[in-house]
Amino acid sequence: MYRVINKQALFKRLFLYFLPLTLIGILIGAPFILLFIGALSLLLWHYHQLYRLSDWLLNQRSFNPPEGEGAWEQIFEGIYHLQHRNRKKRNELAELIRRFREGAEAVPDAVVVLQQDLSIVWCNQLALKVLGLQWPTDHGQRLDNLIRDPKFIKYMQSHDFDDPLELDSGHASEQVLEFRVMPYAEQLMMVVRDITRLKQLEQMRKDFVANVSHELRTPLTVVTGYLEMMDADNMPPPMMWEKAHGTMIEQCKRMDSLVNQLLSLSRIEGARRQEKDRPVCVPDMLALIQTEAHSVNQDKHHELIFEVDKHLDILGSADELRSAFSNLVFNAIHYTKLEGRVVVKWQLIEDQACFSVEDNGDGIAPEHINRLTERFYRVDKARSRKTGGSGLGLAITKHVLTRHDSSLEIQSTVGEGSCFSFAFASEKVKIMTNDESHESVILK
């Protein structure tokens, strides 16, 4: 155990060292010479210990100090314990820094630590990806020299960080970044968050409210206009009443259909419990859809072809799947030019149940395809209203397929036609086995 030497012990050692020299010097008649020799020897011995100490401190080939003698034993032992404590504190500090960095790496945002002059002290891996930084090349570089956007430079040089800065990223298309800066301990911590999805959702909400308002305002305006023309004392002539009555009924049905589709979409957006899946007889469902399709097709005169594998069923929700199947079939009928051709296929391809609807209509331009499943999005708004479309059918189909672990694929060529398709994984496929032929049949 480390022992501390006090002044009394030091004086006692010096007294016991010089007392024999003094006595011997008196006996031989030369006390001062012996005291001088003893003091010189003691001084040389201390200088030797100092040399050993300085050599160890400068060259330190070992963590342990050299073996000490006499009073130097406690000095070397004290230095050893001091180094041991410092080493323990350094390890604790290194562990603390390591945990801090691991925590900063786990943050789902880009983090950059800056000096007051905006030079980079440290950043996490996500900052390298989001801001395009390079580490350790950019260590010590000014961040406003690396991000040359005028809005960013003005924001950082103003030192007014009460409000965050929103900035379009130059490293990714249509990406919006939010910069927040928090001063601390004479440094700055910058947190950069990707808010692209949030901005998209905000825009979708605005579009949704605007579209719903617009869709409901038109029929309400029609109904209100007719009602204002009527009162108990001034009823319109029978011919005008018949037309007004028919128009109001039609607009009310349109509003009722829109509200029902919105409720259906709201209902299917939540998570679905797949353990409630039941076998769905898709051939029978498509037979009913085919009957309805022929009724809808009376004015279009399309050639409708249904190629259906009569033994191919799947596991899922019958009501939801009927919406997905029928929306694609009826859309093809409504948006295909007169006397066109619509082919509906339900077949087994590589252990997957595949459904497709192909038409030879006008096709869809590439810039519209990725947005077709958005609520109320229409390629041709005037044409969609003429056909009675609400703009919700493909949005409902998308959510139904997502709930059944599938996705909608759209292939289209302008002037040639479109193909809407989706597939169900093998674990959802259920093949019926009976005496009937398993070959696909063509129903016209």
N, C-alpha and C positions, 0 to 999 in steps of 0.2 A: 504494500500500500504506500502511496505517495506521502512522504514526511516533509513538513515545512520546517526550515531552519530559522530560528530566531536569533536576535543579536546576542543574547546571553550565551547561547551555544557557540557562536562564532568567536566571541572574546575568550571563552573557556578553551577553545581549541588553540587559539593563538598563544594564550598564556602557557598551556601545557607544551607547546612547541618551543617557545623561547626560554622557558624556565631552565630546562636541562642545559641549554647552551650557555646561559648566564652562569650557572653553577660551575660548569666545566671550565669556562673562561676565567672565573675567579681563582679556581684551583691552579690553573697553569699560568695565571698572571696576564692573560690577554682576553678579557671579556668582550671588548669592543670588536676585536677581529673576528671572534666566533659569531657575535651577533650580526656583523656585516656579512659574513659568509652564509649564515643561516637565512638572513633576509634576502640575499641575492639568489640563493637556491630556491627559496619559496617563490620569488618573483619569476625565475626561469620556469619553474614547474607550472605556475599559473599561465604564463605565456604559452607554454606547450598545450595546456588544456584549451586555451583560447584558439590556438591554431587548429586543434582537432575539431573544435566546434565550428569554426568558420569554414574549414574544409568540408565538413559534413553538410553545412547549410548551402554552400555553393555547388558542390558536386553531388550531393545526396543520392548516392547509389542505392541506399536502402532507406525504407521508411523509419526504421529504428535508429536512434542516435547512438554514437559510440559509448562504450562502457566508461563511466565516470569514476573518479577516485576522490575520496575525501569529500569536501564540500561540493565538488563538481558532480558528484553522483546524484545529489538532489537536484542540481540544475538540469542535468541531462534528463533525469526522470521527469522533472516538471515540463520540459520542452516536449518530451514524448507524450505526456498526458494532454498537453495543449494541442499538439498536432492530432492526436486521436479525437479530441472533441471537435476540432475544426473539420477533420475528415468526416466525422459523423454528421455535422451540420451541412457540409457540402453534399453528402449523399441525400440527406433529407430535402435540401433545396433542389437537387437534381430530380428527385422523385416528385416533388411538388410541381416543378416545371413540366415534367413528363406528363403528369396527370392533367395539368392545365392544357397542354397541347393536345392530348387525347380528347379532352372535353371540347376544345375548340374545333377539332376535326369532326367530332360527332354532331356539331351544330349544323342544321340543314341550310345554313346561310354562309355566304363568303365573309370571312373576317380578316381585316387588315389592321395592324397596329402601326401608327405613324408618330413621328416626332412632330413638334409644333411647326417645324419648317416643311412638313408634309413628306419627309423622307421615310421610306419603308423600313420598319424594324422587323416585322414578322407578318406572315400571312398563312392561312391554312390552304389545304390542297384545293378546296372548292374555289377559292379566290383565283388560283392559277387558271382554272378552267373558265370561270365566269368573266373575269377581267382580262384574261390573256396575259397574265404576268408570267415571268420566268424566275425560278428560284434555284440557286442563290444569286443569279446574275443581276436581278433587280434590287437586291438588298442595298439599302442606302440611297436608292434613286428616289427622286421626287415623284410622287404619284401624279401630280398635275402635268408632269412632263411625259408620262406614259399614257394617260387618258387625255387626249387633246380636244375634247369636246368643250366649246366655249361656255355652255351652261354649267358644266362640271367645274371648270376652272373658276368661274365667277362665284359659284357656290362655296368652294373650298377657301377662296381668298377672302370672302366676306366674313368668315368665322361666325356666321349666324346659323346655328344648327338646330334651331327650335323646330323647324319643319323639315321633313324628309325631301329629298330630291328624286324625282322620277325621270328616268332617262332611257331613251331607246338605245339598245345595245348595238354596237357595230360589229360584234363577233357572231351574232346569230340573227337571222331574219325574224322580224316581228317579235322580238323579245324586249320586254320592258323590265328595267331594273329599278329598284328603290334603294337609295343610299341614305343611311342614317349614321350620323357621326356623334359620338359621346366623348367629351373631354374627360380625362382622368389622370391624376398624378403627373401633370405636365406632359401628357401624351394624348393621342387621339385614337379611339377605337372606332373603326368604320365597319358597319354591318351592311352587306349588300344582299338584297333578297330579290328573287325572280318572281315578279307579280304578273307575269304574262297571263297565266290562267285566271287570276283574279280579275284582270282587266277584261278578258274575254267573257267571263261570266257576267260582269257588270254590263257589258255591251249587250249580251244576250238578254239580260233582264230588261234593259231599256227597249230592245227590239220587241221582246215578247209583250210588254205592256202596250207599246205603240200598235203592234199588229192586232192584239186582241181588241183594243179600243176601236181600231179601224174596222175590223171584221164585224163587230157588233153595232157600230154606229150606222153602217149602211142599211141593214134591214130595219133597225129602229127608226131611222129617218123615213123610210118608206111607209112603215106602219103608222108612224105619227102623222105623216102627211095625209094619209087617207082618213085617219080618225078625225083630224081637224076639219076635214070637209064634211063630216057627218055630224048630225045632232038629231035629237028626237023630232024636231019640226021640219028638218030639211034633209030628207034621205035622198040619195042619188037615184037616178033611173035604174030600172032592173038590169039593163045591159052594162052600165057603168059599175053597179054594185057587184055583179057577177065577176067582172074583171078585177075590181078592187079586192073582193073577198078571196079570189084565187091567189092574187099577188101577196096578200097579207099571210095567207096560210103557207105559201111557199117560203116567205121570209122567216116566219116563225119556225118552220121546220129546219131551215138553215141554221138559225140561232140554237135550236134544240140540239141539232147534230154537233155543232161546234162545242157547246157546253159538255155534251156527253163525251166527245173526244178528249176534251181537256181533263175531265174527271178520270177517264180511262188512262190517259197518260200519267196523271198524278198517282194513280193507283199502282201502275206497273213500274214506277221509277224506284220503288223501294226494293230491298233485298228479298229474294224469294227462297223459301225453304224447299230444297230439292228433294227432301225425303217425302214430300207430298206429291211427287210426280206419279202420274198414272199412265198406263199405255194409251196412246192416242191413235185411233184408226184414221190415218191420214188419207187413204184412198176414199173412204166414205165422206170425209170432210171435203176433199177435192171434188167429189161427185156433186155435193150440194153447191159448192162454189161454182162449178161448171154450169149448173142449172141457172143460178143467179146471173152468171156471166152472159149466158145466151139472152136473158131478159134485158140486161143492160146494153147488149150488142145489137139490139133491133134496129137502131138508127144508124149504127156505124157500119154494119155489114162486113165485119172482119171475118177472116177465116180463123176460127179458134181450134187449136189442136192441143189435146191433153194426152201426154204420154205418162202413164201412171203405173208404177209397180204395185200391183194389188196386194202383195204380201209384205210390203214394207211399212212398218209402224215405228213409232218412236215413243220415248218416255218424256212427259212434260205436262203442261197445262193446256187443255183443249181450247178453252176460250181465248187465251192469249195467242196461241199458235194460229187459230182461225183468223184473228185480226192480221197477223203478219202475212199469211198466205193470201188472204182476200185483198189486202191493200195493194200488193204487187200486181195481182191479176187485174183488178179494176183500174189501177193507174195505167196499165198497158192499154186497156181498152179505151179509156178516156183520152189519152194523149197520142194515140196512133192515128194517122190520117185515115180517111174513109177507105173502106175496102182493103184494109191492111191485113197483116198476118201476125197472129200472136200464138207462140208455142210455149206451153206449160209442161215442165218435166219434173217428175219425182222418181228418182232412181238411186240404186246403190252403186257407188263408185269408190273402189278401194276401201271397203269397210265403213264408208261414211254415207249417211243419208243426205242426198243432195237435191235441192229444189231450185229451179230456175224459171224465169219468165223472160222470153226473148221476143222482141217486136221489130218491125221494119219501119219504125216511125222516123221522125226528123232527127233523132239523136240529141245528145246533150253536149254542150261545149265543155272542154276540160276544166275551165275555171269555175264551173258550177258544181262539178261532181262532189267535191269534198264538203260542200255546204248543203247538199240535198236533204240530209237528215236533220237539219236544224228546224226548230219549230217555225212555222209560217214562212219558210223560205220557198220562193217560187222562182223558176227560171223566167217564165212569162206570166206576169201577174194578171194581165188582162185575159189571157187565155184560160188561166186557172180559175178565175171567177166565172167565166163563161161555162166551164165544165162543172162548176159547183164544188171545186176542191177547196179544202180549208188550209192546206199546208201542214197538216199534222200527221198524215198517214205514214210517211216514211220515218218520222220521229218516233211514232208508236212502234213501228216495225223494228227500228234499231234497238229500242229498249227491251222489247220482247226477246229478240235474239240474244242480247247481252245476258238477260236472265236465264237463257237456255244454253249459255256457253258457246254462242255462235256469233257471227258478225256478217253484216251485209256487204257483198261485193258488187260493185257497179262498173260495168264496161260499156262504153258508148262511143260511137263514131258519128259525127255530124253528117246528116244526109243518108245514113245507112241504117241506124236503129240502135237499140240499147238491150242490154242483158243484165237483169237483176238476179242475183243468186246468193244462196247461203247453204251451209252444210252443218250437219250434226255429227259429233264424234261417235266412234263405234260403241262406246259404253251406253249411249242413248238409243242405239238402234235395236229394234225388236222385229225379227222376221217371223211372220206367221207360217206355220207348217200345216198344210192340209192337202187334200187331193187336187185342189185347183192348181192350174199351171202357174209357175212362178215367173213366167215371162212377162215383160212389160206389155201392156195393152194400149192401143191407141184409140181414144174416144174422141169423136168429132160431133 
